[in-house]
Structure formats: structure tokens, C-alpha cells
Amino acid sequence: MNRNWLKSFTILALLTVGCKEEKVTPETIVETVDPYKPLDLLTSSTYTKLSVEIAYSETNPPATLTVDNITQFLKDRLNKPDGVTVTLHKLPPTDSATMKLSGVRRLEELQREGATSANTLAVWIVFLDTEYAGNPENDRLMGIAYGATSMVVFAKSIDFYVKADMPARSTLETFVLKHEFGHMFGLVNNGTSMVTNHLSEDHENHCSNPECLMYFKAEDNIKLNDLVGEDVLPVFDEDCLADLKAAGGK
């Protein structure tokens, strides 16, 4: 079992099952190296402020409510006495139907504006008007947290199920972002230690509680035809919250 969070990222996959109750499934894949660690996000020991940059393709911006939801989520869970700020900026069209993860990283190198400074940790999230080039058969990957401070949302995949003007749009976007941030926080046992063992025996870095946001089969807790607001989303269970608090978060 790989417990080195600096070498892991998580993929959220939207399964195409040919009915109205399409579901979201999280998976973990080992990949990259990053100089930051969960404590940098959770605590104020090194960085007292968090600056989140959301870049987006003009045709696929995040819903306004999504931005509000994730801002409040970060304020609720992170110990950042100097606050959490979120800024947005447009990107030029990708002009591509799909993009590999190497292309996403290259885009970040070219377009990322925010940088970590003396007391401010910078996070980059990009919403792309494309789909992931490495989609498994019959699956649509919606999001990848591919580094400690880097995340991509494949908005075109979200479009397939929930259009921009539908109430469910912000709910699904919020779900993807929260789950991915959970992995950035080092949950579960992926850089943030467990107070009580709640690690899935079969799915590393995921919670054993079927009701938790960090459960590997998140589709058991959310169905697209039920989405009408954030109140239907799964949340961190008591064990995940205990881990966050013990590590210096909230």
C-alpha cells in the first residue's frame, strides 16, 4: 500500500451506465511528486493564508454557487487565520476534444498566475472545455487532483450529464471538488494520520464508511437525477473529521 501522498493523485470517474441514474466513482492512481504536503493546506504553521486560482475555458466556467460552496468549505476545514481567497480568470479555448494529463500540466505551466509566497499557499484549479484523453471505456473522468496544489475538472464530461443552466450543475461540481480536496488534505492515511482506523481494506486512501465523502464508491451516496442542491451531497464522516482536526485542520 502506498501511503506517500506526494506521489499520488485521485481520479473521479463518471460511469456511463445507460440510464438516468449515472453515478460518480472515485479511484486512486499513483503518479506524481509535489513539494507540498497536507499540513501546508490544513494548518497555519507555515502558511496562514490560502489563495485559490480557478482558471476556466470561456465556454465552461464553474457555476457561481460552486465557487461559493468551495470557498466556504475551505474556510470551514482549514486553519488559515488570514483567510481563504478565490480568484477566477479565463483561458483561451483548448481547441481539442480531449487532453492528456501531460497537456494539463503544460497548460498549468503556461497559464498559472498564482504562486506560493512567504505566508500564502497557492492552489490551482482549472475547468477545461474538453474531456480526459485517458478515459476508460464507458467512463467519463470528471476530475483529477494531480498534485498537492493542482487540480483539473473536465467540464465537458460534466456537460454530458448536467448542463450549465441546471440546478444540479453546481452540486456535481461541488462534489468533485470536495472529494478531490479530501485527497489533497491527506485523507485517508495518505499523508494525514488516522486517529481511528477507517481505511478501506480494498481501496487505498479511501474511507471504509459507505456514507462518507471519502468512500471509494461515492456513487452510492449521489445520483444525478436526485441533485437539487448541495444538501444532498455526502460529507466527511466523524473519523475523517477527527483526522483533520488532529492534524491541525477543522
Wavefront OBJ file of the C-alpha trace (Angstrom):
o trace
v 0.000 0.000 0.000
v 1.437 3.364 -0.989
v 0.978 5.896 1.798
v 3.152 8.601 0.283
v 0.644 11.296 -0.554
v 3.251 13.252 -2.515
v 3.222 10.557 -5.160
v -0.488 10.104 -5.564
v -3.450 11.687 -7.194
v -7.087 10.764 -7.362
v -9.449 10.419 -10.285
v -13.190 10.836 -10.053
v -14.892 8.892 -12.810
v -18.450 9.347 -14.013
v -19.664 5.954 -15.170
v -21.816 5.680 -18.277
v -24.346 3.039 -17.411
v -27.013 3.856 -19.961
v -29.750 5.028 -17.587
v -30.835 8.153 -15.773
v -29.012 7.356 -12.546
v -25.447 7.862 -13.717
v -23.040 7.763 -10.794
v -19.717 9.158 -9.653
v -16.970 6.745 -8.690
v -13.609 7.715 -7.122
v -10.410 5.825 -7.880
v -6.802 6.304 -6.759
v -3.845 6.149 -9.140
v -0.173 6.649 -8.278
v 1.549 9.279 -10.346
v 3.362 12.465 -9.426
v 5.698 14.248 -6.991
v 4.907 17.595 -5.349
v 6.898 19.686 -2.823
v 3.908 20.489 -0.610
v 2.140 18.313 1.949
v -1.294 18.122 3.623
v -0.142 20.070 6.683
v 0.570 23.038 4.417
v -3.111 23.088 3.493
v -4.597 22.170 6.844
v -2.588 24.275 9.273
v -1.170 27.762 9.731
v 2.259 26.526 10.825
v 3.839 27.568 7.509
v 1.076 29.265 5.513
v -1.537 31.426 7.223
v -3.499 32.171 4.053
v -4.801 30.144 1.106
v -5.142 31.601 -2.364
v -7.177 29.510 -4.817
v -6.922 30.326 -8.506
v -9.686 28.925 -10.706
v -8.861 29.147 -14.389
v -11.563 28.180 -16.861
v -12.311 27.878 -20.526
v -14.743 30.591 -21.563
v -17.366 28.073 -22.652
v -17.211 26.062 -19.401
v -16.888 28.295 -16.337
v -17.687 26.913 -12.899
v -21.127 27.767 -11.562
v -21.173 30.782 -9.246
v -22.644 28.631 -6.497
v -19.799 26.137 -6.939
v -17.265 28.864 -6.205
v -19.248 29.977 -3.152
v -19.602 26.405 -1.923
v -15.934 25.505 -2.199
v -14.813 28.800 -0.656
v -16.950 28.163 2.406
v -15.869 24.518 2.520
v -12.206 25.526 2.679
v -12.877 28.153 5.334
v -14.716 25.551 7.392
v -11.994 22.890 7.188
v -8.659 24.728 7.034
v -6.847 26.638 9.751
v -5.993 29.773 7.803
v -6.301 32.797 10.140
v -5.509 35.228 7.328
v -8.308 33.814 5.213
v -9.125 31.973 2.004
v -9.412 33.890 -1.251
v -10.621 32.660 -4.639
v -9.882 34.375 -7.939
v -11.013 33.428 -11.440
v -9.620 34.076 -14.885
v -10.480 32.972 -18.400
v -8.326 30.773 -20.563
v -8.196 30.645 -24.345
v -10.125 27.730 -25.905
v -8.241 24.439 -25.897
v -9.376 23.630 -29.456
v -9.170 19.961 -28.583
v -11.813 17.340 -27.859
v -9.589 15.570 -25.331
v -6.451 16.306 -23.325
v -3.823 14.107 -21.713
v -2.600 14.789 -18.198
v 0.729 15.894 -19.653
v -1.186 18.560 -21.591
v -2.932 19.685 -18.420
v 0.407 20.093 -16.681
v 1.781 22.022 -19.640
v -1.250 24.305 -19.575
v -0.640 24.974 -15.881
v 2.979 25.892 -16.597
v 1.840 28.405 -19.199
v -1.275 29.837 -17.544
v -0.958 29.547 -13.769
v -0.711 33.053 -12.329
v -0.682 32.446 -8.585
v 2.440 31.328 -6.748
v 3.084 30.331 -3.163
v 4.743 33.133 -1.218
v 6.052 33.713 2.291
v 2.769 33.117 4.138
v 0.335 32.269 1.328
v -0.169 28.822 -0.181
v -1.444 28.928 -3.768
v -3.753 26.297 -5.264
v -4.581 25.975 -8.968
v -7.866 24.543 -10.274
v -8.647 24.513 -13.988
v -12.031 23.850 -15.630
v -11.428 22.661 -19.206
v -13.745 22.594 -22.211
v -12.548 19.095 -23.046
v -12.564 15.504 -21.848
v -9.745 13.397 -20.471
v -7.827 11.598 -23.214
v -7.261 8.599 -20.964
v -10.918 7.892 -20.252
v -11.525 4.174 -19.603
v -14.082 2.522 -21.845
v -17.629 3.657 -20.995
v -16.347 6.076 -18.337
v -16.030 9.861 -18.257
v -13.444 11.172 -15.835
v -14.608 14.439 -14.329
v -11.706 15.498 -12.173
v -8.101 14.784 -11.273
v -6.181 16.156 -8.299
v -2.811 15.566 -9.913
v -0.629 17.354 -7.363
v -0.620 18.804 -3.862
v -1.821 22.169 -5.185
v -3.117 21.300 -8.649
v -6.490 20.030 -9.854
v -8.302 19.733 -13.173
v -12.039 19.466 -13.808
v -13.095 18.154 -17.210
v -16.183 20.305 -17.581
v -17.064 18.734 -20.916
v -17.636 15.449 -19.123
v -19.909 17.196 -16.644
v -21.762 18.746 -19.600
v -22.644 15.269 -20.819
v -24.826 14.742 -17.751
v -25.632 18.166 -16.322
v -25.900 21.313 -18.428
v -24.679 24.671 -17.204
v -28.185 26.042 -16.595
v -29.380 23.091 -14.497
v -29.531 23.318 -10.657
v -27.605 20.049 -10.418
v -24.594 21.613 -12.122
v -23.166 23.341 -9.060
v -23.945 20.328 -6.880
v -21.989 17.928 -9.055
v -19.086 20.366 -9.459
v -19.005 20.894 -5.695
v -18.967 17.155 -5.083
v -15.986 16.628 -7.386
v -14.008 19.477 -5.826
v -14.721 18.426 -2.245
v -13.712 14.814 -2.823
v -10.507 15.862 -4.561
v -9.663 18.334 -1.805
v -10.181 15.473 0.641
v -7.288 13.691 -1.014
v -5.229 16.889 -1.011
v -5.894 17.043 2.748
v -4.201 13.648 3.043
v -7.348 11.641 3.774
v -7.405 8.739 4.355
v -3.989 7.729 5.710
v -2.401 9.371 2.674
v -0.296 11.948 4.488
v -2.699 12.711 7.331
v -2.619 10.069 10.061
v -5.780 8.307 11.195
v -6.996 8.768 14.763
v -9.004 5.552 14.404
v -8.502 3.053 11.633
v -11.150 3.683 8.964
v -9.122 2.826 5.889
v -10.863 0.674 3.301
v -9.257 -2.760 3.184
v -9.576 -2.996 -0.581
v -9.291 0.615 -1.766
v -6.291 2.569 -0.547
v -6.716 6.184 0.526
v -10.489 5.788 0.844
v -12.787 5.539 3.839
v -14.458 2.328 4.984
v -17.713 4.159 5.810
v -20.181 3.873 2.880
v -21.805 7.166 3.911
v -18.589 9.215 3.881
v -17.496 11.648 1.188
v -14.213 9.731 1.010
v -15.792 6.316 0.432
v -14.476 4.694 -2.738
v -17.970 4.092 -4.127
v -19.220 7.634 -3.882
v -21.939 6.743 -6.370
v -23.796 5.029 -3.546
v -24.425 8.431 -1.996
v -25.223 10.599 -5.000
v -27.372 10.184 -8.105
v -27.673 12.823 -10.782
v -31.433 12.657 -11.060
v -31.656 13.460 -7.318
v -29.389 16.504 -7.378
v -31.220 19.688 -6.490
v -28.786 21.363 -4.090
v -25.680 20.854 -2.005
v -27.685 19.354 0.876
v -27.836 16.004 -0.956
v -24.058 15.609 -1.009
v -22.184 13.174 1.234
v -19.929 14.776 3.840
v -16.811 13.800 5.779
v -17.758 11.307 8.474
v -16.684 11.550 12.133
v -13.452 9.639 11.511
v -12.352 11.863 8.639
v -13.209 14.976 10.649
v -11.244 13.620 13.615
v -8.232 13.094 11.357
v -8.471 16.645 10.019
v -8.725 18.153 13.492
v -5.870 16.048 14.886
v -3.662 17.202 12.007
v -4.416 20.872 12.662
v -7.414 21.450 10.402
v -11.030 21.970 11.443
l 1 2 3 4 5 6 7 8 9 10 11 12 13 14 15 16 17 18 19 20 21 22 23 24 25 26 27 28 29 30 31 32 33 34 35 36 37 38 39 40 41 42 43 44 45 46 47 48 49 50 51 52 53 54 55 56 57 58 59 60 61 62 63 64 65 66 67 68 69 70 71 72 73 74 75 76 77 78 79 80 81 82 83 84 85 86 87 88 89 90 91 92 93 94 95 96 97 98 99 100 101 102 103 104 105 106 107 108 109 110 111 112 113 114 115 116 117 118 119 120 121 122 123 124 125 126 127 128 129 130 131 132 133 134 135 136 137 138 139 140 141 142 143 144 145 146 147 148 149 150 151 152 153 154 155 156 157 158 159 160 161 162 163 164 165 166 167 168 169 170 171 172 173 174 175 176 177 178 179 180 181 182 183 184 185 186 187 188 189 190 191 192 193 194 195 196 197 198 199 200 201 202 203 204 205 206 207 208 209 210 211 212 213 214 215 216 217 218 219 220 221 222 223 224 225 226 227 228 229 230 231 232 233 234 235 236 237 238 239 240 241 242 243 244 245 246 247 248 249 250
